Amino acid sequence: MLNESEKIDIKKRLRKTGGQISGIEKMVDEGRYCVDVLQQISAARAALNKVALMILESHTKSCVVTAIQENRTEDTVEELIEIISKFTK
């Protein structure tokens, strides 16, 4: 579970990413150079990946640790592997 500081940081990053997406849409509307648009898409994807990693780290340090302490290791590890697999596609 995310603590308040993590939530604030993640929401800040998501707002920034939302701004990047709006900027990309504007670039498309303006007919900007394709390579420039692609570079902005790459930057937005990297920003979203960073947010996902922050959430994954928090989940691992809190929920996964708690589940292991409560002897729910197998199910928790399977869930973690599944989400990492989806994230890395």
N, C-alpha and C positions, 0 to 999 in steps of 0.2 A: 504494500500500500504506500502511496506517495505521501510524504510529509508536506507541510504547508510550504516550506521553502522550495521543494522540488516542484510542487504544483505551480508556484509563481514563476519559476524559471521556465518550465515547460510551456505554460500559457504565453509567456513573453516570446518564446521561440516560435510557437505556432502562429501568433499574430504576425510576426516578422515573415514567416513562410507564406502566410495568406497574402501579405503585401507583395511578396515575390510573385506569387501566382497571378495576382491582379496586374502586376507589371508585365508579365509574360503575355497575358491576354491583350493588353494595350499594345505591346510590341507587334503582335500578330495583326491587330486591327490597323496599325500604322504601316504594315508591310515591311517591317524591319528585316534586315539581313538574316537569313536563316541560321547562320552559324552563331550570331549573337543571341538569337532566340534559344538555340540548343544549349548554349553556355549557361543561360539563365535557368533553363530547365534542369541542367546538371547541378547547379547551385541549390535549387529548391529541393531536389531529391536528396542531396547531401544533408541539407538542414533537417529534413524529415527523418532521415536515417539517424542523425544525431539524437533527435527526440526519442525515437524508438529505442535506441541503445540506453538512453537515460532511464526510460521506463523499465526496460529489461533488467538493468542493473538494480534498480530499486526493488523490483519484483523478486529478483534472486536473493538479495540481501535481507528481505523481510519475509515474504510469503513462502519462498522455497525453504529458507532456513527453519521457519516455524513448522512447516509440514514435515521436514526431516526429523525435527525434535519430537514431533508427535507420531513418529513411525509411519508416515505416509510417503516414504521415500520413493517407492517404485512408481506410483501414480504421478507423483510430482515431477520426477525426472522425465517420465514419458511426456508429460504435458510440456515441460521446458524444451525438450528436444523437438517436439512437434511445432512449437511456436518459433523456435530458432530456424527450423527448416522452412517454414512459411515466410519468415522475415528475409531469409537469404535468397529467395527465388527472384 
